Amino acid sequence: MNYKVLSLFSGAAGLDVGFSEQLVVHKKSVDDEFIDCESSTEDFVNLKRLPFTTVFQNDILPSAKEIAEWNGWAHNYVLGDIHTLLEDNYDFPKADVVTGGFPCQDFSHSGKRKGLQTTRGTLYQSFVEVVKRVKPTMFVAENVNGLLTMPGEPIKQIISDFSDVGYDVKYQLIKSETIGIPQTRWRVIIMGIQNEKNKNLPENWNRITKNQRECRIGSYFKHLKEPTETEDPAQTVYSKAARLEKGQGQKEVGMDEFAPTMRAEHHGNIEFRRIHGGKNNEDHLPQRRLSVREAALIQTFPPDSILTNLTKKPTMKAYKPIGNAVPPLLGYLVADKVYDILSGTFICPPNEATQ
């Protein structure tokens, strides 16, 4: 059985890669049960493909769509405002699952935290409307952990709105560094299943419990060459922003540590791969910030992902869609849980979309 996925706020397809593409991660990031042993290398391994097919994607960021297209991850990818699509009564395809990481800046601890008071903060309502129209068996939404600490408790309003269109809704706080992702990225995963399909499910049917493990960033960077020595375009480009005395992005990423959260709106102040004379610079190599490739690896994008236009001079514009993305490994573990439910483990039949 192959299940159809409709993706909203798709970005560079991080969540979609986890659901329906070939994901490649460092072997230390995953339990053996997920590894496709017949097609893996010494350090990086292919994960077993899950039976999902992406049938629609949407976002407003052209550079994100470009990355998806370059890598073959774009499937009926419509670039444009979701509000406009809804107002124009866009004919969304049928799907078993609707997914999306709706914009998080207004809920983030590092932002102004205006929450549901802004247009961007209410974009989840477009997500709700799509779910109402498509009627998938399940939906999955992703957002920052600040959603749980905002004044006014927006998580309760969001759950109420999804419940009103016929879904049993639950959420879980996921700490990425505890599930094999080399990054301290805390995210809320909201899952919903049609009320009539949840009669045989246990109370905590949404809980993701597999792959409890840790992997530091050094494992992901070990194979990389320096920007001046590599033929990888994404490894040759990095922000030249000078180091500031304080603020985000002024620290060095330790190889025996978890990387800090990759941010979309860092305005060049992405963390340092090396600070001259710092703890990771015993050879006194030139000071520099993280390259585009390194940022993508921290997010668990496949190590051979195309992140810059190969016919033009490499640029840094991939930083934003990379930082915005759901880590593909997180997407994979979410998809694995969704598959457990849809496949019949909890006696949950597929949607008519697969007939």
N, C-alpha and C positions, 0 to 999 in steps of 0.2 A: 504494500500500500504506500502510495506517495501522497503527501499532504501539501496543499497549496498555501503559500504565505503571501500576504499583502503587507508591504512594508511602508510605513510612514516615517517622516523625518529621517530618511534613510542615510543621509550623509555619505560618507565614503564606504558604506555598506558593511561596517564592522559587525553589526548584529546579524546581517544577512549572510555574511561569510560563515559565521558560526552555525547558522541554520542549514544552508544549502550549498555551500562551496567546499572545496578541498582546503582544509585548514592544516597548516604546518606550524608546529610549536617546538620548543626545546623539550627533549625527553624528560627533563627533570620537572617539567610543569604538569605532567599528566600521569594518572594511574595507567597501568598496563592494559586495563580493559578497554581503553579508548584508542589504543595504538594499532594502526594497520601495519603489522610487522613485515609484510611483503614488499612495502614500498617506502622504506624509511632509511635515513642516513645515520651516521654515527651519533651526531648530536641532535639534529632536528628530525622530528618524526611526523609522518602523515597520520592524521586522525581518521578513524573510520567514518565514512560518509553517513549522514543521517538522511532519512527518506523525506526530505522537504524540497519543494521547488518554489522559488520566488517568482510570482506572476505579476507583481506591480511594485514600483518604488517611486517615492516622491521626496523632493527636497528643493530648497531655493538657492543652494550654493553651487554655482557652476563648477568650481574646482573639485568639489566632492564628487559630483557626477563624473567628471573627467577621470578621476582615480578609479571609480567603479568600472568605467568603460575600458580603460587601458588594461585592466586585469581580467576582463570577462565576467565581472560581477554585476553588470547592469542588465536588468531584465524588465522591459517595458518601463523604463525609468523616465518619469515625467518631471521636467524641471518647471517649478512654479509654486505659487502660494496655495496652500491647501484650502484656505478660505475661498479663493477664487474657484477652485475645482468644485467645492461644495455648492457655491452659489450658482454655478453653471450646470448643476446636476450631472456631474461627471459620472459616466457609467463604469463604476469600479467593478473589476472582475470578482467572481465568487472566490472565496478562500476559506480554508479551515482555521487559519490563524491570522490575526492582524497583529503586527508588531510595530514598535517604534520607541525611540528615545526622544520624547517631546522636549522642546527647549528648556534648559535648566538654569540659565543665568539668573533669573529672578528668584530662584529658590536657593542659590548657592551661598555658602558662608563667605565666599570671597567677593560677592557682588553686593548690590544695594538692597537686596532682599525685599523687593516690592511685591513678590509673590503673585497672587491672583488679581492684584490691582492694575496690572499692565496687560496690553494686548498679547505680548509674548507669553506672559504667565498664564493666560487663558487658552493657549493653543491646544492644551489637552482636551478642551471641549470639542475641537475639530476631530480629535482622535475618537472621542465618544460618539460623535455623529457618524463617523465612518463605520464604527462598530455597529451602531444602530441600523445603518443601511445594509451593510454586508452580511450581518448576522453570522459571524464565524463561530465555530464551536468554542474557541478560546481566543483570548488576546493577551499580549504581554507588553507592558509599558516599562520604560526605564527612566530613572531620574536620580538626581543627587540626594545624598542623605540629609541635606538641609531641608528637604521636603517634610521631614519628621519633626523639625525643631522650629519651624516658622511660627510666628504669632498668628493666632487664628486657626491653627492646625489644618492647613490646606489638604493634607492627606485624607482627612475625613470627608471633605467636600468632594474630592476626586473619587473616592470609593463610593460615595452616595450617588454621584452622577452616573457612574458605570453600573451600579446596582439598579438604578431606575430604568435601564434599558434591557434588564433581564439577565444579569450575571451575578454569580457568587464571586466576590472579589476578596483577595487576600494579598498581603505584601510581605516582603522579607528584606531586611538589610543585609547586603552582601559586602564583605570586606575582601577586596580582590587579592590582597596579599596572602589570604588563607586558602585560596583555591588555585594556586599555581601561577598567578599573574605577578610579574616582578615589579609591582607598583602599589603604593598605598592609595587606592581609589575605592572609596566607599559609595555604594550605589543602592538605591531602592528598586527592587523588582516587584512590579505589581502584576498579578495574574488574575484573569477572570475566566470563568467557564459558565456556559449557559446553565441556568438554574435546573432545567430538566435533565441535564447530563451529569449532574454531580451527586446523584442519590447514592452511589456506591463508593464514593470517595472518603478517605479518612479525613479527620479534622484538619490536619496540616498537609493537605494534598499538594500544596504549592512549594513545600520546603525543598530547597536544593541542598543535598547533604553529601553528594559524591565529591571526590577529588580534593579532599582536605589535605593540602600539602603546600610547601613553600619552595620558591625558586628565586634566588637573588639575580640581580641584573647582570652580574659578571658572566653568567652562563650564556646569556643572549649576546653579549658583546665580544666574547672570546675570539670569534672567527674574523672580526672586522679588521680591515686595514685602515691606515690613516688616510684622510682626505687627499693627500698629495700622492698616495701610492695606489689608490684603488681605481678600478674601472667602473665601479658602481656609481652612477650619477647622483643617487640619493644620499650617498655617503660623502660626496664632495661639497655639498652645500650646507651651510650652517650660519646662524645669526652672528653678525659681527658686532652686536651691541656691546658697549663697554660695560664693565662690571660696576654696579652701584654699591653704595655703602650698606644699604638695607633694602628690604622689600622681597617680594617673591622672585624666584629665578636667579638668585645670586649665590646659590650653593652648588657644590660639586656633587655629582651623583656617585656615591661610593659603590665599588664593584661588589662588595660583600653586603650590600644593603638593598632595600627596596627603593626604587625610584619614587620621587614624589609624584603626585597626580599630574599627568600631562594636561596642560590647559590650552584651550583654543585661543583665548584672548590674552596672550602674554606680551603682545606687541614687541616681539624680539627678545624679551627677557626670559627666554627658555633657560633651563638649568644648564650648568657647565658640565661638560664631559671631563674637562681638565682645567684646573686653576694652577697657574705657574707656581711651583713650589708646594702645591697642595698634596694631600695624602695619597692621591692616585697618580702622582707625577714624579716618580722616582727617577725617570730618565730625562726630566726637565724638557719635555716636549712643549711646543707652543700652546699657550692658553687658548681654549676655544669652548664654545657652547655645544650642546648636543646637535648632532646632524639630523637631517630629516629622517635618514634611515634609522638612527638610534632612537628617535622619538617613536617611530613606527614599531620597532622591536619591543620597546617598553609597553606598547599597547597590544602586543602579541599579534600584529599583522604578520603574515607569512614573510620569511626573510628575503624572498625574491620578488616581493610586490613591486610593481612599477609605480613610482610616486612622483615622477616628474616627466614632462614631455621629452621623449627621446630624440625628437627631431629639432629641438631648440635648446638653448642654453638652460641648464638646470636652474630652477628657482626654489625659493623657500615657501611658496604659497601652500604647499601641502601641510605645513605645520597646523593650520587652522582646522582642516577637516580631520587630521589625525587626532588632534586634541579633543575635537567634538565627538569622536566616534565611541561607540561601545566596544570595549576590547573583544575581538573575535573569540577568544577563549571563553570569556564570560557568556557570549552569545551561544557558544557550543554547549555549555553546561545547562543553560536555560533551555535550549532546544532539546537536549537529552531528556530533561524533565517533562517537557511538553509531549515528546514522543512517548514516554512511559504512560502518560495519561491517554493520549489519542489512540495508541496501538492496541489498547484493550487490557493493559496491566490493571487498570482500575475500571474495566468494563465501560469504556467510553467509545462509542462508535464514531466513525468519520462523518464529516459534514457532507451534504449532497454535492458539494463542489468536486469531490473525488469520484463521483459515480460515472 
